[in-house]
């Protein structure tokens, strides 16, 4: 009896799905070399690496703050970011991201009146300082690289 034909699975995330690909610098020699050169320029010491984020259409990432500074390079698709400065020392760095159903088309009500919205298109680069509040929305399938930067070297370079 013949074997059934293999089922093809889509590699594209569905609506609301997102995939995270950690430590790309560990998988590809050229990305490791580029990452090492970048952090050396910023003063040495490695951050947490290069992470790829693939979002399906209608994906959102709720408001949160990260413990490292980031360079975000949008490779394809369009994403909207809501950004707001945090206090000193930054609050929420180690808080769990509050995932749940998205309510309405607006941004999280915790953002203050000073928050800004930025749209990243392919080729755009965003610097996100450590501790800044941010949320992300993708209306279409999109992919971005997030490069973490070492804090001590970053502070002296800026």
N, C-alpha and C positions, 0 to 999 in steps of 0.2 A: 504494500500500500504506500503510495507516495506521501512524502511529508507535506504538511500544509505550507503554503507560501509564507515567508516571514512578513509580519505586519510592519509597515513603516510607521515610525513615530516622528512627529514633528519636533524639530530642535528649537522651534520658536516658542517662547512662553505665551501662555494664554492671557486673557484680560485679568488684570490684577496680580499676575504672577511676577516674581522677580527671582533671578538667579545670581548668586554671588560666587565668583571664582577667585579664591584667595591665593596669594603668593605667586603671582605670575612671574616674578623675577626668579623664582626657583625652578620654573619649568622651561624657560627659554634663555639661552646664553646671552643673546643680544639684549633682552629686557633686563637681565641681571647687570650687564655691563652699563647700560644706560642709567639704571637705578643707582648703582654705586657711584657713577660719575656725578649724578645730580646731587646726592646727599653729600658727597665730598665737597662740591661747590658750596653747599650750605653749611659747611663746617665739620663734616665727619659724623661718625656714629650712624647706625642704621635705624630707621623708624620701623614700622611694622610691614612695609613692603608695598607691592602694587596689587590692587584688587580690581577686578572687573565686575561691573554691575550691569546685567542684562535685564531690562524691564519690558514686560508685555504692555499692551495698550491699557489705558485707564489704571495704571499702577501708581500708588502713592506711598511715600515713606513718611511717617508721622514726625512731628517736631521732636528733635533731640539734639544733644551736644556731644561731640567726640573729644577724646582725650589727646588727640594729636592734630597738628595742622595738616591740611590736605591741599594738593593740587589736583583738580578734577579736569580731565580732558574729555570732552564730548566727542565721540567718534561717529555715531550715526543716530538718527532720530533727534527729537527735540524734547528737552526737559525744562520745566519751570522750577525755580528754587525760591524759597522764601527764607530770608536771612535776617538775623537780628543779633546785635552784640550782646554779650553776657556780662555778668558782674565780675568783679575781681576779688577773691578767686572765683573762677567760673562755677556755677551751680550745675548739677545734673550730669557731670561727666561720666559717672559710673551707674547712672540710673538705667533700668531696663527700658527699652523702647516700648511704648504703649501701643502695641498693635491692636487693631480692632476694626470694625466696619467703618468705612468712611461715611461721614455724615454731611450731605450737601456738597455743593461745589466750592465752598469757601475754604480758607485756611484755618488752622487750629486757632481757637479763640485766645490761647495763651500768648500769641504774638502781640506785641505792643504797637503803638502808633508809629514808632520809628523803624519798624521792619520794612525791608525792601524786597521786591520781587524781581528776579533776573531770569531771562530766558537764554538757555544754552542751546546753540545749534551746532552741527558738526564743525569741528575745528576750534570751538570756543574753549578757553581755559579759565577756570575759576580758582582763586586762592581763597581757602576757607581757614581762617585762624582757629587755633585750638580753642575749644569751648564755645564757639559761636553757635547759637541756636539755628537750626535749619530744618526744612522739610522739602520734599521733592515730589513733583508730579510729572508723570509721563502720559501724554494723550495717545501716543503711538509706540510701537516697538522701538526701543532705543538701547544704546550701549555706551558706557563711559568707563574710563580708567580713573581710579583714585589712587594717588601716590602719597603715602604718608611721609612726613618730613620729621627729622630728628629735632626735638625742641631746643636743646642747648645750642647746637650749631645754627639753627634757624634764628634764634634770638640775636646772636652775635652778627649774623650776616645782614639782618635788617637794621 
